[in-house]
């Protein structure tokens, strides 16, 4: 596949459903935020299209239009695609692992939990970028969809629990769509089970609602803490689905160009 410049994209309405929740909001997020990359089998009248952001990829179109190693650029990614792409994925990588996922939508408003007196929950601002980078030193995935900690801090889409100037937990819009915003959160290991993540997520949900959007939440079916947090924060299960984790390219030398 070849990479497309953002100003050379085909109309997306025929490829991706507008106003979709969860990771399906990725195309809208990439187009608006300017992060991520677009790919197609050809520049003019493409038959297959891919959009990648952070470590997620959405595929659409006709997989028969792809060369055998066309998908090799998406090694070590979570791929969401119609079932017709599975043969192409299995041919491109040494392993393709199905991953059961759960999609929740925010349905029940909940109060912000009581926190220790020294902890304050507030919106992230650009000056918080350095502190955010320290908080997520071992969790760079958290701000990857915004291009890094500075991008997230400046986006207006993150809320954190601070003790003085130190963030202990943070929640953000991971994929910002036109109707739904898919959320993510992270808490320092030493401060978990203190309801800090719940406070951040609750504040973020209220913020999302003021934009006229609905928060969504996606997690692995086996991730019980994430499922419990979602339920406690007022999310309710909408549906289950499967995406696939890819391994290394099956053909040596294939992969993502610089």
DRENDO-1510 file (C-alpha; in Angstrom, 1 decimal, always signed):
<recs>
REC; n; res; u; v; w
REC; 1; UNK; +0.0; +0.0; +0.0 .
REC; 2; UNK; +1.1; +3.6; -0.5 .
REC; 3; UNK; +0.8; +6.4; +2.0 .
REC; 4; UNK; -1.7; +9.2; +1.1 .
REC; 5; UNK; -1.2; +12.8; +2.0 .
REC; 6; UNK; -4.1; +14.1; +4.2 .
REC; 7; UNK; -5.1; +16.6; +1.5 .
REC; 8; UNK; -5.3; +13.8; -1.1 .
REC; 9; UNK; -7.8; +11.6; +0.7 .
REC; 10; UNK; -10.9; +10.3; -1.1 .
REC; 11; UNK; -14.3; +11.1; +0.4 .
REC; 12; UNK; -14.5; +9.0; +3.5 .
REC; 13; UNK; -18.3; +8.6; +3.6 .
REC; 14; UNK; -18.2; +5.5; +1.4 .
REC; 15; UNK; -15.4; +3.9; +3.5 .
REC; 16; UNK; -16.2; +4.6; +7.1 .
REC; 17; UNK; -19.5; +5.1; +8.9 .
REC; 18; UNK; -19.6; +8.6; +10.3 .
REC; 19; UNK; -20.4; +9.1; +14.0 .
REC; 20; UNK; -19.3; +5.7; +15.2 .
REC; 21; UNK; -18.2; +4.8; +18.7 .
REC; 22; UNK; -15.1; +3.1; +20.0 .
REC; 23; UNK; -12.1; +2.6; +17.8 .
REC; 24; UNK; -14.4; +3.2; +14.8 .
REC; 25; UNK; -14.1; +6.9; +15.6 .
REC; 26; UNK; -10.4; +6.6; +14.6 .
REC; 27; UNK; -10.7; +8.0; +11.1 .
REC; 28; UNK; -12.6; +11.1; +12.3 .
REC; 29; UNK; -9.9; +11.6; +15.0 .
REC; 30; UNK; -7.0; +11.3; +12.5 .
REC; 31; UNK; -8.6; +13.7; +10.1 .
REC; 32; UNK; -9.3; +16.3; +12.8 .
REC; 33; UNK; -6.3; +16.0; +15.0 .
REC; 34; UNK; -3.7; +15.5; +12.2 .
REC; 35; UNK; -2.1; +12.5; +13.9 .
REC; 36; UNK; -1.9; +9.1; +12.2 .
REC; 37; UNK; -1.4; +8.0; +8.6 .
REC; 38; UNK; -3.6; +7.0; +5.6 .
REC; 39; UNK; -2.8; +4.2; +3.2 .
REC; 40; UNK; -4.4; +2.9; -0.1 .
REC; 41; UNK; -3.7; +0.4; -2.8 .
REC; 42; UNK; -3.4; +3.3; -5.2 .
REC; 43; UNK; -3.6; +7.1; -5.1 .
REC; 44; UNK; -6.5; +7.4; -7.6 .
REC; 45; UNK; -9.8; +5.6; -7.2 .
REC; 46; UNK; -8.4; +3.4; -4.4 .
REC; 47; UNK; -10.0; +0.0; -3.9 .
REC; 48; UNK; -8.6; -0.6; -0.4 .
REC; 49; UNK; -8.0; +1.9; +2.3 .
REC; 50; UNK; -6.3; +1.9; +5.7 .
REC; 51; UNK; -6.0; +4.4; +8.5 .
REC; 52; UNK; -3.6; +4.0; +11.4 .
REC; 53; UNK; -3.2; +5.9; +14.6 .
REC; 54; UNK; -1.2; +4.9; +17.7 .
REC; 55; UNK; -1.1; +1.1; +17.4 .
REC; 56; UNK; -4.6; +0.7; +15.9 .
REC; 57; UNK; -5.6; +0.2; +12.2 .
REC; 58; UNK; -8.9; +0.2; +10.4 .
REC; 59; UNK; -9.1; -1.5; +7.0 .
REC; 60; UNK; -11.9; -1.2; +4.4 .
REC; 61; UNK; -12.5; -2.0; +0.8 .
REC; 62; UNK; -11.6; -4.9; -1.4 .
REC; 63; UNK; -8.7; -7.1; +0.0 .
REC; 64; UNK; -8.3; -8.8; -3.4 .
REC; 65; UNK; -6.8; -5.5; -4.7 .
REC; 66; UNK; -3.8; -5.9; -2.3 .
REC; 67; UNK; -0.4; -7.4; -3.1 .
REC; 68; UNK; +0.6; -10.3; -0.8 .
REC; 69; UNK; +2.8; -8.1; +1.4 .
REC; 70; UNK; +0.7; -4.9; +1.2 .
REC; 71; UNK; -0.4; -5.1; +4.8 .
REC; 72; UNK; +3.1; -5.8; +6.2 .
REC; 73; UNK; +3.4; -2.1; +7.3 .
REC; 74; UNK; +0.9; -2.9; +10.1 .
REC; 75; UNK; +2.9; -5.4; +12.1 .
REC; 76; UNK; +2.4; -5.3; +15.9 .
REC; 77; UNK; -0.9; -3.4; +15.4 .
REC; 78; UNK; -4.5; -4.0; +16.5 .
REC; 79; UNK; -6.5; -4.4; +13.3 .
REC; 80; UNK; -10.2; -3.9; +13.0 .
REC; 81; UNK; -11.5; -5.0; +9.6 .
REC; 82; UNK; -14.2; -7.0; +7.9 .
REC; 83; UNK; -13.8; -10.7; +7.9 .
REC; 84; UNK; -12.9; -10.7; +4.2 .
REC; 85; UNK; -9.5; -9.2; +5.2 .
REC; 86; UNK; -8.5; -12.2; +7.4 .
REC; 87; UNK; -6.9; -14.2; +4.6 .
REC; 88; UNK; -4.7; -11.2; +3.6 .
REC; 89; UNK; -3.8; -10.6; +7.3 .
REC; 90; UNK; -2.8; -14.3; +7.8 .
REC; 91; UNK; -0.7; -14.2; +4.6 .
REC; 92; UNK; +1.1; -11.0; +5.7 .
REC; 93; UNK; +2.1; -11.9; +9.2 .
REC; 94; UNK; +3.6; -14.8; +11.1 .
REC; 95; UNK; +0.7; -14.7; +13.6 .
REC; 96; UNK; -2.7; -13.0; +13.8 .
REC; 97; UNK; -4.3; -13.3; +17.2 .
REC; 98; UNK; -8.0; -12.6; +17.7 .
REC; 99; UNK; -8.8; -10.4; +20.7 .
REC; 100; UNK; -12.3; -10.2; +22.1 .
REC; 101; UNK; -13.3; -6.7; +22.9 .
REC; 102; UNK; -16.2; -5.0; +24.7 .
REC; 103; UNK; -17.7; -1.6; +23.6 .
REC; 104; UNK; -19.5; +0.4; +26.3 .
REC; 105; UNK; -21.5; +3.7; +26.0 .
REC; 106; UNK; -22.0; +6.1; +28.8 .
REC; 107; UNK; -25.6; +5.8; +29.9 .
REC; 108; UNK; -25.7; +6.7; +33.7 .
REC; 109; UNK; -24.4; +10.0; +35.1 .
REC; 110; UNK; -22.5; +9.4; +38.4 .
REC; 111; UNK; -21.2; +11.8; +41.0 .
REC; 112; UNK; -17.6; +12.6; +41.3 .
REC; 113; UNK; -16.2; +10.5; +44.1 .
REC; 114; UNK; -14.8; +12.0; +47.3 .
REC; 115; UNK; -11.0; +12.3; +47.1 .
REC; 116; UNK; -8.3; +13.0; +49.7 .
REC; 117; UNK; -8.0; +16.7; +50.5 .
REC; 118; UNK; -4.6; +17.0; +48.9 .
REC; 119; UNK; -5.8; +15.8; +45.5 .
REC; 120; UNK; -7.4; +18.0; +42.8 .
REC; 121; UNK; -9.0; +16.9; +39.5 .
REC; 122; UNK; -8.6; +19.4; +36.7 .
REC; 123; UNK; -8.2; +19.7; +32.9 .
REC; 124; UNK; -4.8; +19.2; +31.5 .
REC; 125; UNK; -3.2; +22.4; +30.0 .
REC; 126; UNK; -0.1; +22.7; +27.8 .
REC; 127; UNK; +2.1; +23.4; +30.8 .
REC; 128; UNK; +1.4; +19.9; +32.1 .
REC; 129; UNK; +3.2; +18.2; +29.2 .
REC; 130; UNK; +6.4; +17.5; +31.1 .
REC; 131; UNK; +4.5; +16.1; +34.1 .
REC; 132; UNK; +2.4; +14.0; +31.9 .
REC; 133; UNK; +5.5; +12.6; +30.2 .
REC; 134; UNK; +6.8; +11.5; +33.6 .
REC; 135; UNK; +3.5; +10.0; +34.6 .
REC; 136; UNK; +3.3; +7.9; +31.5 .
REC; 137; UNK; +7.0; +7.1; +31.2 .
REC; 138; UNK; +6.2; +3.4; +31.0 .
REC; 139; UNK; +2.8; +3.9; +29.3 .
REC; 140; UNK; +3.6; +5.9; +26.1 .
REC; 141; UNK; +0.5; +4.3; +24.5 .
REC; 142; UNK; -1.7; +6.6; +26.5 .
REC; 143; UNK; -0.8; +9.8; +24.6 .
REC; 144; UNK; +0.1; +8.1; +21.3 .
REC; 145; UNK; -3.2; +9.0; +19.6 .
REC; 146; UNK; -2.3; +12.7; +20.2 .
REC; 147; UNK; +1.3; +12.4; +18.9 .
REC; 148; UNK; +2.8; +12.6; +22.4 .
REC; 149; UNK; +2.3; +14.2; +25.8 .
REC; 150; UNK; +2.5; +17.7; +24.5 .
REC; 151; UNK; -0.2; +17.0; +22.0 .
REC; 152; UNK; -2.5; +15.5; +24.6 .
REC; 153; UNK; -1.8; +18.3; +27.1 .
REC; 154; UNK; -2.7; +20.9; +24.5 .
REC; 155; UNK; -5.8; +19.1; +23.2 .
REC; 156; UNK; -8.2; +20.1; +26.0 .
REC; 157; UNK; -9.3; +16.5; +26.1 .
REC; 158; UNK; -7.5; +15.3; +29.2 .
REC; 159; UNK; -8.3; +15.4; +32.9 .
REC; 160; UNK; -5.9; +14.4; +35.7 .
REC; 161; UNK; -5.8; +14.0; +39.5 .
REC; 162; UNK; -3.0; +16.1; +40.9 .
REC; 163; UNK; -1.3; +16.1; +44.2 .
REC; 164; UNK; +0.3; +19.6; +44.1 .
REC; 165; UNK; +2.0; +19.6; +40.7 .
REC; 166; UNK; +2.3; +15.9; +40.3 .
REC; 167; UNK; -0.4; +14.0; +38.3 .
REC; 168; UNK; -1.3; +10.6; +39.8 .
REC; 169; UNK; -4.0; +9.5; +37.4 .
REC; 170; UNK; -5.2; +10.8; +34.0 .
REC; 171; UNK; -8.1; +10.2; +31.7 .
REC; 172; UNK; -8.4; +11.4; +28.1 .
REC; 173; UNK; -10.3; +11.2; +24.9 .
REC; 174; UNK; -8.3; +8.7; +22.9 .
REC; 175; UNK; -10.2; +8.9; +19.7 .
REC; 176; UNK; -12.3; +12.1; +19.2 .
REC; 177; UNK; -15.1; +11.5; +16.7 .
REC; 178; UNK; -17.9; +13.7; +15.5 .
REC; 179; UNK; -20.5; +12.0; +17.8 .
REC; 180; UNK; -18.6; +9.8; +20.2 .
REC; 181; UNK; -15.3; +10.1; +22.1 .
REC; 182; UNK; -13.6; +6.9; +23.1 .
REC; 183; UNK; -11.9; +7.3; +26.4 .
REC; 184; UNK; -8.7; +5.9; +28.1 .
REC; 185; UNK; -7.2; +6.2; +31.5 .
REC; 186; UNK; -4.0; +5.5; +33.4 .
REC; 187; UNK; -3.1; +5.6; +37.1 .
REC; 188; UNK; +0.4; +5.3; +38.7 .
REC; 189; UNK; +0.6; +1.7; +40.1 .
REC; 190; UNK; +1.2; +3.0; +43.7 .
REC; 191; UNK; -2.0; +5.1; +43.6 .
REC; 192; UNK; -4.5; +2.6; +42.2 .
REC; 193; UNK; -7.7; +1.5; +44.1 .
REC; 194; UNK; -8.1; +5.1; +45.5 .
REC; 195; UNK; -10.9; +6.1; +43.0 .
REC; 196; UNK; -8.6; +8.6; +41.3 .
REC; 197; UNK; -9.2; +7.1; +37.8 .
REC; 198; UNK; -12.9; +7.1; +38.5 .
REC; 199; UNK; -12.8; +10.8; +39.4 .
REC; 200; UNK; -10.8; +11.6; +36.2 .
REC; 201; UNK; -13.2; +9.6; +34.0 .
REC; 202; UNK; -16.3; +11.1; +35.6 .
REC; 203; UNK; -15.0; +14.7; +35.1 .
REC; 204; UNK; -14.1; +13.8; +31.5 .
REC; 205; UNK; -17.5; +12.3; +30.8 .
REC; 206; UNK; -19.1; +15.5; +32.0 .
REC; 207; UNK; -16.8; +17.5; +29.7 .
REC; 208; UNK; -17.6; +15.3; +26.7 .
REC; 209; UNK; -21.3; +15.8; +27.3 .
REC; 210; UNK; -20.9; +19.6; +27.2 .
REC; 211; UNK; -19.6; +19.1; +23.7 .
REC; 212; UNK; -22.8; +17.3; +22.7 .
REC; 213; UNK; -20.9; +14.0; +22.4 .
REC; 214; UNK; -21.3; +10.6; +24.0 .
REC; 215; UNK; -18.3; +8.9; +25.8 .
REC; 216; UNK; -17.5; +5.4; +24.7 .
REC; 217; UNK; -15.2; +2.9; +26.4 .
REC; 218; UNK; -13.5; -0.1; +24.8 .
REC; 219; UNK; -11.5; -2.8; +26.6 .
REC; 220; UNK; -10.5; -6.5; +26.4 .
REC; 221; UNK; -13.1; -8.9; +27.6 .
REC; 222; UNK; -10.5; -10.3; +30.0 .
REC; 223; UNK; -9.6; -6.9; +31.5 .
REC; 224; UNK; -11.8; -7.1; +34.6 .
REC; 225; UNK; -10.4; -3.9; +36.3 .
REC; 226; UNK; -11.2; -1.8; +33.1 .
REC; 227; UNK; -14.7; -3.4; +32.9 .
REC; 228; UNK; -15.4; -2.6; +36.5 .
REC; 229; UNK; -14.2; +1.0; +36.2 .
REC; 230; UNK; -16.4; +1.5; +33.1 .
REC; 231; UNK; -19.5; +0.1; +34.9 .
REC; 232; UNK; -18.8; +2.2; +38.0 .
REC; 233; UNK; -18.4; +5.3; +35.9 .
REC; 234; UNK; -21.8; +4.8; +34.3 .
REC; 235; UNK; -20.9; +2.9; +31.1 .
REC; 236; UNK; -23.1; +0.1; +29.9 .
REC; 237; UNK; -22.3; -2.6; +27.4 .
REC; 238; UNK; -23.3; -1.8; +23.8 .
REC; 239; UNK; -21.8; -4.8; +22.0 .
REC; 240; UNK; -18.9; -7.1; +21.7 .
REC; 241; UNK; -16.5; -7.5; +18.7 .
REC; 242; UNK; -13.2; -8.9; +17.8 .
REC; 243; UNK; -10.0; -7.2; +16.5 .
REC; 244; UNK; -6.8; -8.9; +15.7 .
REC; 245; UNK; -3.2; -8.4; +17.0 .
REC; 246; UNK; -0.7; -8.9; +14.2 .
REC; 247; UNK; +2.8; -10.3; +14.6 .
REC; 248; UNK; +5.9; -9.7; +12.5 .
REC; 249; UNK; +5.7; -9.5; +8.7 .
REC; 250; UNK; +5.9; -13.0; +7.2 .
REC; 251; UNK; +8.3; -11.8; +4.5 .
REC; 252; UNK; +11.7; -10.6; +5.8 .
REC; 253; UNK; +12.4; -7.0; +5.0 .
REC; 254; UNK; +8.7; -6.0; +4.7 .
REC; 255; UNK; +7.5; -3.4; +7.2 .
REC; 256; UNK; +6.6; +0.2; +7.8 .
REC; 257; UNK; +8.7; +2.7; +5.8 .
REC; 258; UNK; +10.2; +5.7; +7.6 .
</recs>
